Amino acid sequence: NSSPSESVCLPHLQLAYNPMNFVGRVLGRAGVVVASTGFVAYNCLFNVDPGRAAIKFRRFQGGVGKEVYGEGTHFYIPFAEQPVVMDVRTRPRSVKTQTASKDLQNVNLTLRVLSKPSVDRLPVIYQTLGLDFDERVLPSMVNEVLKGTVAQYNAAELLTMRDKVSKEIRLNLKNRLDNFNILLDDVSITHLNFSRDFSRAIEDKQVASQQAERAKFIVMKAEQERQAKIITAEGDAEAASLVATAISKHGPGLVMMRKIETAKEISETLARSPRVTYLPSGKGGNQNLLLNVNKN
């Protein structure tokens, strides 16, 4: 028989070498690692989507950091750092304004602006303007530049020199926005009109100009027709003079030849008509269908 001490120690030996306990300890450690990794991934990582960039606000290290983070996944320290994601894509914006031209005509303008923030200067933009930097800067700047540029041109020049006006507005606006670290991609005037009275005056002027051009054309046409009639009359007079001279010199043979040609044309015209019959009359009721041609 075994001693009591041996019977007591045997269960402890069986417990120490139990494989289920070893697997449990491994799974427990793996669970701790997975939980720690999940905590870090959920609380210590942030994503930057395409078309965006991020900066960090450090609570204990002097505010906004100077480093800019591009697209992808990045690490940050919870509670000590806070990521700020900003949109850096080109965004359109339409600004409407009413101003006066050089000749004091009211002008209604709509300007379409394509702008985006300078990625390298995102920390400064966030510190000075915030996330809504375009709302703070663009409306006032566009209005000021538009009014200053349009005042240099009169109403007619705004219509005929529209491309030049647009380029000058773009240059002036770009110089102003550079001070706020905002990049200007494109500027275009999408709408431009004047007051109702001025528009009506332009239409009346255009109609009057068209009527004047038409009257000028009619006068030129009448003059050309008059010249044509004079030339035709001079030609007829010269032809009559030549005919008279020929008759006086050579007798009425030319006149007889013209009569024969005219009679021939008349007979050909009547012959082509199926409903007309030509029966010439002869002397003493003798009708000669051969048009008085002597058989001998």
C-alpha positions as CSV (number, residue, x, y, z in Angstrom):
1,N,0.0,0.0,0.0
2,S,1.2,3.5,-0.8
3,S,1.7,6.1,1.9
4,P,-0.8,9.1,2.4
5,S,1.8,11.6,1.2
6,E,2.1,9.8,-2.1
7,S,-1.7,9.7,-2.5
8,V,-1.8,13.5,-1.9
9,C,1.0,14.4,-4.4
10,L,-0.2,12.4,-7.3
11,P,-3.2,14.6,-8.2
12,H,-0.8,17.6,-8.2
13,L,1.5,15.9,-10.7
14,Q,-1.5,15.1,-12.9
15,L,-2.7,18.7,-12.8
16,A,0.8,20.1,-13.7
17,Y,1.1,18.0,-16.8
18,N,-2.4,18.5,-18.1
19,P,-2.2,19.7,-21.8
20,M,-5.6,21.6,-21.6
21,N,-4.1,24.0,-19.0
22,F,-1.2,24.8,-21.4
23,V,-3.6,25.5,-24.3
24,G,-5.7,27.7,-22.1
25,R,-2.7,29.8,-21.1
26,V,-1.6,30.2,-24.7
27,L,-5.1,31.2,-25.8
28,G,-5.3,33.6,-22.9
29,R,-2.1,35.3,-23.9
30,A,-3.2,35.4,-27.5
31,G,-6.4,37.0,-26.5
32,V,-4.5,39.7,-24.6
33,V,-2.4,40.4,-27.7
34,V,-5.4,40.5,-30.0
35,A,-7.3,42.8,-27.6
36,S,-4.3,45.1,-27.3
37,T,-3.9,45.2,-31.1
38,G,-7.5,46.0,-31.5
39,F,-7.3,48.7,-29.0
40,V,-4.3,50.2,-30.7
41,A,-5.9,49.9,-34.2
42,Y,-9.2,51.5,-33.0
43,N,-7.8,54.3,-30.9
44,C,-4.2,54.9,-32.2
45,L,-4.6,54.8,-36.0
46,F,-6.4,57.1,-38.4
47,N,-7.0,57.0,-42.1
48,V,-6.6,59.7,-44.7
49,D,-8.9,59.2,-47.7
50,P,-7.9,60.1,-51.3
51,G,-8.2,63.8,-52.0
52,R,-7.5,64.7,-48.4
53,A,-4.6,65.5,-46.1
54,A,-4.2,65.6,-42.3
55,I,-2.4,67.4,-39.6
56,K,-2.1,66.8,-35.9
57,F,-3.1,68.9,-33.0
58,R,-0.8,68.2,-30.0
59,R,-2.2,69.1,-26.7
60,F,1.1,69.0,-24.8
61,Q,3.6,69.9,-27.5
62,G,2.7,73.4,-28.6
63,G,-0.5,73.1,-30.6
64,V,-0.7,72.3,-34.3
65,G,2.2,70.3,-35.7
66,K,4.0,71.3,-38.9
67,E,3.9,67.8,-40.5
68,V,1.3,67.1,-43.2
69,Y,0.1,63.5,-43.6
70,G,-1.0,62.3,-47.0
71,E,-3.3,59.4,-48.0
72,G,-3.1,56.2,-46.1
73,T,-3.1,55.0,-42.4
74,H,-1.1,56.9,-39.8
75,F,-0.4,56.5,-36.0
76,Y,-1.3,59.0,-33.3
77,I,-1.3,59.0,-29.5
78,P,-4.8,59.1,-28.0
79,F,-5.6,62.0,-25.7
80,A,-2.3,63.6,-26.5
81,E,-2.8,64.1,-30.2
82,Q,-5.9,64.7,-32.3
83,P,-5.8,64.3,-36.2
84,V,-7.5,66.9,-38.3
85,V,-8.4,65.8,-41.8
86,M,-8.9,68.5,-44.4
87,D,-10.2,68.4,-48.0
88,V,-7.5,69.4,-50.5
89,R,-9.4,68.8,-53.7
90,T,-10.3,71.6,-56.2
91,R,-13.7,73.0,-55.4
92,P,-15.9,75.2,-57.5
93,R,-17.6,78.2,-56.2
94,S,-19.9,80.8,-57.9
95,V,-19.9,84.3,-56.6
96,K,-22.6,86.8,-57.8
97,T,-22.0,90.6,-57.5
98,Q,-23.4,93.8,-58.9
99,T,-21.1,96.7,-59.6
100,A,-20.7,99.7,-61.9
101,S,-18.6,100.0,-65.1
102,K,-16.3,102.9,-66.0
103,D,-19.2,104.7,-67.8
104,L,-21.4,104.2,-64.7
105,Q,-23.6,101.4,-66.1
106,N,-24.8,98.7,-63.6
107,V,-23.3,95.3,-64.3
108,N,-24.5,92.0,-62.9
109,L,-21.7,89.4,-62.9
110,T,-21.3,85.8,-61.9
111,L,-17.8,84.5,-61.4
112,R,-17.0,80.8,-61.2
113,V,-13.8,80.1,-59.2
114,L,-11.9,76.8,-58.9
115,S,-9.6,76.9,-55.8
116,K,-7.9,74.6,-53.3
117,P,-5.7,75.0,-50.3
118,S,-1.9,74.7,-50.4
119,V,-1.1,71.3,-49.0
120,D,2.3,72.4,-47.6
121,R,0.6,75.3,-45.7
122,L,-2.3,73.3,-44.2
123,P,-1.1,73.9,-40.6
124,V,-1.1,77.7,-41.1
125,I,-4.4,77.6,-42.9
126,Y,-6.0,75.6,-40.0
127,Q,-4.5,77.9,-37.4
128,T,-5.5,81.2,-39.1
129,L,-8.7,80.3,-41.0
130,G,-10.0,77.0,-39.8
131,L,-11.7,74.2,-41.8
132,D,-14.1,76.7,-43.6
133,F,-11.2,78.8,-45.0
134,D,-12.9,79.2,-48.4
135,E,-16.1,80.5,-46.8
136,R,-14.1,83.1,-44.9
137,V,-11.9,84.3,-47.8
138,L,-13.4,83.8,-51.2
139,P,-16.7,85.8,-51.1
140,S,-15.1,89.0,-49.9
141,M,-12.0,88.7,-52.1
142,V,-13.9,87.9,-55.3
143,N,-16.3,90.8,-54.7
144,E,-13.5,93.2,-54.1
145,V,-11.4,92.1,-57.1
146,L,-14.5,92.1,-59.4
147,K,-15.5,95.6,-58.5
148,G,-12.0,96.9,-58.9
149,T,-11.4,95.3,-62.3
150,V,-14.8,96.1,-63.8
151,A,-14.5,99.7,-62.9
152,Q,-11.6,100.0,-65.3
153,Y,-13.7,99.2,-68.4
154,N,-16.8,100.7,-69.9
155,A,-19.9,98.6,-70.8
156,A,-18.9,98.1,-74.5
157,E,-15.4,96.9,-73.5
158,L,-16.8,94.4,-71.1
159,L,-18.7,92.7,-74.0
160,T,-16.0,92.9,-76.6
161,M,-13.0,92.3,-74.3
162,R,-14.4,89.6,-72.1
163,D,-11.4,87.3,-72.3
164,K,-9.0,90.1,-71.3
165,V,-11.3,91.1,-68.4
166,S,-11.4,87.4,-67.2
167,K,-7.6,87.1,-67.3
168,E,-7.1,90.3,-65.4
169,I,-9.6,89.2,-62.7
170,R,-7.7,85.9,-62.4
171,L,-4.3,87.6,-62.0
172,N,-5.6,90.0,-59.4
173,L,-7.5,87.4,-57.5
174,K,-4.5,85.0,-57.6
175,N,-2.2,87.7,-56.1
176,R,-4.7,88.3,-53.3
177,L,-5.3,84.6,-52.5
178,D,-1.6,83.9,-52.3
179,N,-1.6,85.8,-49.0
180,F,-4.0,83.3,-47.6
181,N,-2.2,80.2,-49.0
182,I,-5.1,79.3,-51.3
183,L,-4.2,78.2,-54.9
184,L,-6.4,79.4,-57.8
185,D,-6.9,76.9,-60.6
186,D,-9.3,78.7,-62.9
187,V,-11.6,81.8,-63.1
188,S,-14.3,82.3,-65.7
189,I,-17.2,84.8,-66.1
190,T,-20.3,82.6,-66.5
191,H,-22.9,85.4,-66.5
192,L,-22.7,89.1,-67.5
193,N,-25.6,91.4,-68.2
194,F,-26.6,95.0,-67.7
195,S,-29.6,96.9,-66.5
196,R,-32.9,96.6,-68.4
197,D,-32.8,100.1,-69.8
198,F,-29.2,99.8,-71.0
199,S,-30.0,96.4,-72.6
200,R,-32.9,97.9,-74.4
201,A,-30.7,100.8,-75.6
202,I,-28.2,98.3,-77.0
203,E,-31.0,96.4,-78.8
204,D,-32.4,99.6,-80.3
205,K,-28.9,100.6,-81.4
206,Q,-28.4,97.3,-83.1
207,V,-31.7,97.5,-84.8
208,A,-31.0,101.0,-86.1
209,S,-27.6,99.9,-87.3
210,Q,-29.1,97.0,-89.2
211,Q,-31.8,99.3,-90.7
212,A,-29.0,101.7,-91.8
213,E,-27.1,98.9,-93.4
214,R,-30.2,97.7,-95.2
215,A,-31.0,101.3,-96.5
216,K,-27.4,101.6,-97.7
217,F,-27.7,98.3,-99.5
218,I,-31.0,99.4,-101.2
219,V,-29.3,102.7,-102.3
220,M,-26.4,100.8,-103.7
221,K,-28.7,98.4,-105.5
222,A,-30.8,101.2,-107.0
223,E,-27.6,102.9,-108.2
224,Q,-26.4,99.7,-109.8
225,E,-29.8,99.2,-111.5
226,R,-29.6,102.8,-112.8
227,Q,-26.2,102.3,-114.2
228,A,-27.3,99.0,-115.8
229,K,-30.3,100.8,-117.5
230,I,-28.0,103.6,-118.8
231,I,-25.6,101.1,-120.2
232,T,-28.5,99.1,-121.8
233,A,-30.0,102.3,-123.3
234,E,-26.7,103.4,-124.6
235,G,-26.3,100.0,-126.2
236,D,-29.7,100.1,-127.8
237,A,-29.1,103.6,-129.1
238,E,-25.8,102.6,-130.6
239,A,-27.4,99.5,-132.1
240,A,-30.3,101.6,-133.6
241,S,-27.7,104.0,-135.1
242,L,-25.8,101.2,-136.7
243,V,-29.0,99.7,-138.1
244,A,-30.1,103.1,-139.5
245,T,-26.7,103.5,-141.1
246,A,-26.8,100.1,-142.6
247,I,-30.3,100.6,-144.1
248,S,-29.3,104.0,-145.6
249,K,-26.3,102.4,-147.2
250,H,-27.5,98.9,-148.2
251,G,-31.3,99.2,-148.4
252,P,-34.1,97.5,-146.4
253,G,-32.6,94.0,-146.7
254,L,-31.7,93.9,-143.0
255,V,-35.3,94.8,-142.0
256,M,-36.7,92.0,-144.2
257,M,-34.2,89.5,-142.7
258,R,-35.3,90.5,-139.2
259,K,-39.0,90.0,-140.2
260,I,-38.3,86.6,-141.5
261,E,-36.4,85.6,-138.3
262,T,-39.3,86.9,-136.2
263,A,-41.9,85.1,-138.3
264,K,-39.8,81.9,-138.0
265,E,-39.7,82.2,-134.2
266,I,-43.5,82.8,-134.1
267,S,-44.2,79.8,-136.3
268,E,-42.0,77.5,-134.2
269,T,-43.7,78.7,-131.0
270,L,-47.1,78.0,-132.5
271,A,-46.1,74.7,-133.9
272,R,-45.1,73.4,-130.4
273,S,-48.6,74.1,-129.1
274,P,-50.9,71.2,-129.8
275,R,-54.1,73.4,-129.5
276,V,-53.1,76.1,-132.0
277,T,-53.5,75.7,-135.8
278,Y,-52.1,78.3,-138.1
279,L,-53.9,78.8,-141.4
280,P,-52.6,81.7,-143.4
281,S,-55.1,83.5,-145.7
282,G,-54.3,84.2,-149.4
283,K,-55.7,86.5,-152.0
284,G,-59.2,85.8,-153.3
285,G,-59.8,83.2,-150.6
286,N,-56.9,81.1,-151.8
287,Q,-55.3,79.6,-148.6
288,N,-51.8,78.4,-149.2
289,L,-50.6,76.2,-146.4
290,L,-47.1,76.5,-147.8
291,L,-47.0,80.2,-146.6
292,N,-47.1,81.7,-150.2
293,V,-44.0,79.9,-151.3
294,N,-43.9,79.8,-155.1
295,K,-43.7,76.2,-156.4
296,N,-41.7,77.3,-159.4
